[in-house]
Amino acid sequence: MTQNKYAFLNEDYVLKYNEEQELKKTLQMSKKKCNKKNKKQTEIDNNELLVSKLNSELSHKKEIDRHIDAALMDSEKMYIAEKHMAASKQMEEDRKLGLFGDYPEINSALHRNYNSLLKIENLRNNEVIPDDFIVLSKNNKKE
């Protein structure tokens, strides 16, 4: 009977030992699965972080490129303006040197013509003369 008692104890011990081993195995398996999931989630988080960082750098680069393009356009406009200023200064110097004449007779004729046109317009507005009174060409003379 003593052997039977130990045999039952032995069997109980073996059963408990086997259960513990199975529990340990399932626990290790679940830890492995959990670790794999955590690794995958960590990789996903790292990838998302990397993507957001790269997007940020790309948008920053685009912003810098936009500023560079604007600066180039501004510098081109400034270059053209400086070129025009230099050309006008050169023309003024050439005029002072006599290379381009003032042609006072032409200027005075233009001034007289402009003043006479203003007078005619003023007379027409005041209805002193009719609109068809002044004829500019000989072919359109009234008879």
Buried (B, 14 or more C-beta within 10 A) or exposed (E): EEEEEEEEEEEEEEEEEEEEEEEEEEEEEEEEEEEEEEEEEEEEEEEEEEEEEEEEEEEEEEEEEEEEEEEEEEEEEEEEEEEEEEEEEEEEEEEEEEEEEEEEEEEEEEEEEEEEEEEBEEBBEEEEEEEEEEEEEEEEEEE
